[in-house]
Amino acid sequence: MTAPLDSHIVAQYLTDHPQFFEEHAGLLGDIRLSSPLTGRALSLQERQMEVMREKYKALELRMADLRRLATENEAIANKFHLWTRILLEAEDVGSLPHAVVDGLKTSFDVPQATLRLWNADALYADEWFVGGVSADARLFAGGLQAPYCGNNNDFEAVRWLAEPAAVSSTVMIPLRKPGSKGAAFGLLVLGSADPARFTALMATDFLVHIGQTSSTALAPLLA
């Protein structure tokens, strides 16, 4: 009884002898394979074309996805540029908190936004962006090593927003002195009624940039 050939040995033989099908060209039309797409029998040549079409289709989908991501990133970069220009056009240091918050709402279509600073200069002691921050909120901000994105779990910081009851998802970005990884001197808060607007799965690269730019802009208000 003849032992069956090992398929790996056959595959290796064909790899080592690429001229095999040149010498036996008739086999290309005679060998019949079952298509996993249609279930019908195909010749080796037809199956090869089917595989190539599937690979081409996958590449087209990948290219479409890359184009979509590029378009989205370009739109975000344009919004970031607009927001940065608003900061640069602020009339004085004291107007920068308004510029940061209103600029984010205008440029990024954020429904609600606010911020709080602590250890601000005494000159700003009566300003809206200084009061009403508990020790727990400061500890929370200091413990954030990256922006928080996700559900509003009745955070104190969300209650700083104009309509906290309407907030389902939120972003909270710690503010730190440029180049510092130490204690936060403030917290930037964004809110949306849409639970899918800010999620734990979203990329945070631009949010980190927003935090760094805000920190640089607001640092002159500190004591």
Buried (B, 14 or more C-beta within 10 A) or exposed (E): EEEEEEEEEEEEEEEEEEEEBEEEEEEBEEBEBEEEEEEEEBBBEBBEEBEEEEEEEEEEEEEEEEEEEEEEEEEBEEBBEEBBEBBEEBEEBBEBBBBBBBBBBBBBEBBBBBBBBBEBBEEBEEBBBBEEBEEEBBEBBBEBEEBBBBBBEEBBBBBBBEEBEEBBBBBBBBBBBEEEEEBBBBBBBBBBBEEEBBEEEBEBEBBEBBBBBBBBBBBEBBE
